[in-house]
Amino acid sequence: MAPRLQLEKAAWRWAETVRPEEVSQEHIETAYRIWLEPCIRGVCRRNCKGNPNCLVGIGEHIWLGEIDENSFHNIDDPNCERRKKNSFVGLTNLGATCYVNTFLQVWFLNLELRQALYLCPSTCSDRATEDGAHEEKDYEPQTICEHLQYLFALLQNSNRRYIDPSGFVKALGLDTGQQQDAQEFSKLFMSLLEDTLSKQKNPDVRNIVQQQFSGEYAYVTVCNQCGRESKLLSKFYELELNIQGHKQLTDCISEFLKEEKLEGDNRYFCENCQSKQNATRKIRLLSLPCTLNLQLMRFVFDRQTGHKKKLNTYIGFSEILDMEPYVEHKGGSYVYELSAVLIHRGVSAYSGHYIAHVKDPQSGEWYKFNDEDIEKMEGKKLQLGIEEDLAEPSKSQTRKPKCGKGTHCSRNAYMLVYRLQNQEKPSTVVQVPAFLQELVDRDNSKFEEWCVEMAEMRKQSVDKGKAKHEEVKELYQRLPAGAEPYEFVSLEWLQKWLDESTPTKPIDNHACLCSHDKLHPDKISIMKRISEYAADVFYSRYGGGPRLTVKALCKECVVERCRMLRLKNQLNEDYKTVNNLLKVTVKGDDGFWVGKSSLRSWRQLALEQLDEQDGEADQSNGRMNGNTFSKDDSKEERKEEEEELNFNEDILCPHGELCISENERRLVSKEAWSKLQQYFPKAPEFPSHRECCSQCKILEREGEENEALHKMIANEQKTSLPNLFQDKNRPCLSNWPEDTDVLYIVSQFFVEEWRKFVRKPTRCSPVSSVGNSALLCPHGGLMFTFVSMTKEDSKLIALVRPSEWQAIQKLFVVDHVIKITRLEAGSADPSETQYVSEPKLCPECREGLLCQQQRDLREYTQATIYVHKVVDNKKVMKDSAPELNVSSSETEEDKEEAKPDGEKDPDFNQIMHAFSVAPFDQNLSIDGKILSDDCATLGTLGVIPESVILLKADEPIADYAAMDDVMQVCMPEEGFKGTGLLGH
């Protein structure tokens, strides 16, 4: 037995021998378990909820002994948010803006770009010049340049460990919850910045993007016939290098510049020859920028899946890159030094995290920029090892190649930034303009005020914690009541008093009161007995109530519980007595009828009655258990109680008399009935001489007569219509019987209902009429043609011979007569035989019926559609996916609703996975009709359930340039659509 049940039994053991009127104060205190010994710390490991004197394990362990001050608060040290000495400032990740943060840090450490942006005039500097001082309000940049200025100034001189770039991101209109293509963001922002700075008067500002990032190359095409050379000059801000199939950066550059042959269908039209000729085409680098951005094309389009994927292959690159072998004009200075490596961590093109390793141009030290966190590399060396280990492992993972001194290998680098080596390093720090420095100082002042405020809050929390610590140490020792006066307080409140994370609320004991506004005996397991001294301190400091002293022990509840326990003990004795009496056979007319179901469950019913009486007083007070009973709940409970049968009501008939079925009742002795009646005084009483219900007897006789009548009718109708009952000799239009020229039509529904009655006449009602109106239109015309009645409509009608029709007219009420007459043809050709129906066909209604049937076929939500793939003009079916369950059509109401943006057509994707054919390679047709409208439903295209669609796949395109075109045309992505990056 569980300890709590043992305590419960021990607390009420005295009730077995004490009558309710003999209950004393000692018995009451025993019921409330005052006698239990208090538990000792160290011996009792957890709180004993059944013991009101156990005050161990209620949360006191965190207060006893010495306590660390940091446990008194949940406020971090504000100095942790302060920028470290000789370190850089991080940027907050606003959700999925890590790709923006990496480029901002790279551009910030381009000192020439930073200096030029500081020289760009702003509205803030103009107001400062006019007014002589700034207004004390938050600065709001108006342009992209001003946002970048302010960000760079904060990155340079802020006291914060990281700053918030939300103003800059909001100005660009970027979605902070969606990760975008970092390479595309870099290109679009550089284009936007160049366009914005082109309006500046200062040439150092206006041309900074071209000076730092712009180079030039030429597309050169040479005719093999005449040798004519055609050049197309183009600027670039980065070189996009294919890495597929390569291991070294230099191999990627060589492929970018390699010569391409234009032959066959791809021949070049030479203006000199005035005809198509074989030719060669290549890219020539004419000039290189100071900052060379190399985009490694890690994200490519996968034709098999129709989505982008990431190439997680290693690419080796050196810290020193000599570009002289690749430029057209030799002799210049083309040696570059690695200044930044941008990393994408993760194996998917649609998720992951962006970080940047950037070299400080002044100290030559490498730093890792990871949003808010900045980490300095040891020994002025670039270290990529840990970043390469964070990708998800795979079975086919390649080993990292060995790298020599001054070289690195990465499978996550997607952009390399090189700086021209002979550029002079700036001797002085780039100075922040005065108007920007004032804004930075204002932000630093706010930060310092915040630090002081947080430190003060920490101090207040520590002071409160120390005071609480002293209070707990003092009061916890005085909590046990012992022999002195005592009170009861809820365990829940004591636990909250000892909980350092929540403020202590006033004491509330209402949930533990009985209907007499005293402590309920059943609630003693969630109460604790404490000393009167401790209670006085608690109520004086925290208030609340009501106070539960020794006078709050409820004698009425204890007496009632004593009475109920004695009744339950008596019930156990009576249960044994009744069982013994039931073994005795009842003779004569001295017995009583009792339902067998009631006899099986009478003990349980009696117990439930006692429990209901015990709970009525509890529920009469709405405060019981701390809950109030709603009207709806009480109605539901009453309804369920009313539906349950009371004792001996299981042998009542619908008229309130003794039921006629003797199988449901049993005769018991007078002594047994007397015992049962003590517990169920209102139970219906039926002496053994009581007659059964006379009305039920009459109904029983009538029911037997009706069953006999139904059987007789069924036999008569079955004998009269043998062919209608069985389909063996039933006539059909396609095989007209030779012995008659007239056939009659009845609905198939009538035939099926009649067959049900004939098979089971005692369970079904007789069929009284033949309803042929369902086969006619509102004008009284026939809805079916002779041809349709031999095919699809044959399931709706049944044909009968004239002899059977005469029997049907005698047995049933017929609303409409429908017959078909065969007219003999003049020639011997049976195909010229004519048929006439009465009533005649209604052409208009027939056409409307056909249109409605077609609409019903094309309006569906779930159906099976078969797809056959055509290979070499032969139909083949994919074994792994022979059919597709698709949502292929919509109702008229659904068609009016526009589909949400970005919702894909599920049919094309299912076909893509079943046959490995991308949507743009799918040519679908049905019955020779091409299915090309992606916006239409299958129903509107004429595809009905069980249709077969033919799939013919286009041949894949081999070259990557064509693949990129397909990706852009057939698989458009939202990207930066709708943002400020495309506004210029």
QUIBELMO-V425567 format. One record per run of one state. SS is the DSSP state (A for helix, B for strand, O for the rest). FROM is the first residue (numbers start at 1). TO is the last residue. If there is no record, write none. Layout:
ss=SS from=FROM to=TO
ss=SS from=FROM to=TO
This chain:
ss=O from=1 to=2
ss=A from=3 to=11
ss=O from=12 to=12
ss=A from=13 to=16
ss=O from=17 to=19
ss=A from=20 to=22
ss=O from=23 to=24
ss=A from=25 to=31
ss=O from=32 to=40
ss=B from=41 to=41
ss=O from=42 to=43
ss=B from=44 to=44
ss=O from=45 to=59
ss=A from=60 to=62
ss=O from=63 to=68
ss=A from=69 to=72
ss=O from=73 to=77
ss=A from=78 to=81
ss=B from=82 to=82
ss=O from=83 to=89
ss=B from=90 to=91
ss=O from=92 to=97
ss=A from=98 to=108
ss=O from=109 to=110
ss=A from=111 to=119
ss=O from=120 to=122
ss=A from=123 to=131
ss=O from=132 to=143
ss=A from=144 to=157
ss=O from=158 to=159
ss=B from=160 to=160
ss=O from=161 to=161
ss=B from=162 to=163
ss=O from=164 to=165
ss=A from=166 to=172
ss=O from=173 to=181
ss=A from=182 to=197
ss=O from=198 to=202
ss=A from=203 to=206
ss=O from=207 to=207
ss=A from=208 to=213
ss=O from=214 to=214
ss=B from=215 to=223
ss=O from=224 to=228
ss=B from=229 to=236
ss=O from=237 to=238
ss=B from=239 to=242
ss=O from=243 to=247
ss=B from=248 to=248
ss=A from=249 to=257
ss=O from=258 to=259
ss=B from=260 to=262
ss=O from=263 to=263
ss=A from=264 to=266
ss=O from=267 to=267
ss=B from=268 to=270
ss=O from=271 to=274
ss=B from=275 to=277
ss=O from=278 to=278
ss=B from=279 to=287
ss=O from=288 to=290
ss=B from=291 to=297
ss=O from=298 to=298
ss=B from=299 to=302
ss=O from=303 to=306
ss=B from=307 to=310
ss=O from=311 to=314
ss=B from=315 to=318
ss=O from=319 to=319
ss=B from=320 to=322
ss=O from=323 to=323
ss=A from=324 to=326
ss=B from=327 to=327
ss=O from=328 to=334
ss=B from=335 to=345
ss=O from=346 to=352
ss=B from=353 to=359
ss=O from=360 to=365
ss=B from=366 to=370
ss=O from=371 to=372
ss=B from=373 to=376
ss=O from=377 to=377
ss=A from=378 to=380
ss=O from=381 to=384
ss=A from=385 to=388
ss=O from=389 to=406
ss=B from=407 to=410
ss=O from=411 to=412
ss=B from=413 to=420
ss=O from=421 to=433
ss=A from=434 to=478
ss=O from=479 to=479
ss=B from=480 to=480
ss=O from=481 to=485
ss=B from=486 to=490
ss=A from=491 to=497
ss=O from=498 to=506
ss=B from=507 to=508
ss=O from=509 to=509
ss=A from=510 to=512
ss=B from=513 to=513
ss=O from=514 to=518
ss=B from=519 to=519
ss=O from=520 to=520
ss=A from=521 to=526
ss=B from=527 to=531
ss=A from=532 to=542
ss=O from=543 to=543
ss=B from=544 to=545
ss=O from=546 to=547
ss=B from=548 to=548
ss=O from=549 to=549
ss=A from=550 to=552
ss=B from=553 to=553
ss=O from=554 to=554
ss=A from=555 to=582
ss=O from=583 to=591
ss=B from=592 to=595
ss=A from=596 to=620
ss=O from=621 to=623
ss=A from=624 to=626
ss=O from=627 to=630
ss=A from=631 to=643
ss=O from=644 to=648
ss=A from=649 to=651
ss=B from=652 to=652
ss=O from=653 to=657
ss=B from=658 to=658
ss=O from=659 to=661
ss=A from=662 to=664
ss=B from=665 to=668
ss=O from=669 to=669
ss=A from=670 to=679
ss=O from=680 to=686
ss=B from=687 to=687
ss=O from=688 to=693
ss=A from=694 to=720
ss=O from=721 to=721
ss=A from=722 to=725
ss=O from=726 to=731
ss=B from=732 to=732
ss=O from=733 to=734
ss=B from=735 to=735
ss=O from=736 to=741
ss=B from=742 to=747
ss=A from=748 to=759
ss=O from=760 to=768
ss=B from=769 to=770
ss=O from=771 to=772
ss=A from=773 to=775
ss=B from=776 to=776
ss=O from=777 to=781
ss=B from=782 to=782
ss=O from=783 to=785
ss=A from=786 to=790
ss=O from=791 to=791
ss=A from=792 to=795
ss=O from=796 to=796
ss=B from=797 to=800
ss=O from=801 to=801
ss=A from=802 to=811
ss=O from=812 to=812
ss=B from=813 to=814
ss=O from=815 to=818
ss=B from=819 to=823
ss=O from=824 to=829
ss=A from=830 to=832
ss=O from=833 to=833
ss=B from=834 to=838
ss=O from=839 to=840
ss=B from=841 to=841
ss=O from=842 to=842
ss=A from=843 to=858
ss=O from=859 to=862
ss=B from=863 to=871
ss=O from=872 to=873
ss=B from=874 to=876
ss=O from=877 to=878
ss=A from=879 to=881
ss=O from=882 to=882
ss=B from=883 to=886
ss=O from=887 to=891
ss=A from=892 to=896
ss=O from=897 to=905
ss=A from=906 to=915
ss=O from=916 to=918
ss=A from=919 to=921
ss=B from=922 to=926
ss=O from=927 to=928
ss=B from=929 to=930
ss=O from=931 to=947
ss=B from=948 to=953
ss=O from=954 to=959
ss=A from=960 to=970
ss=O from=971 to=979
ss=A from=980 to=982
ss=O from=983 to=984
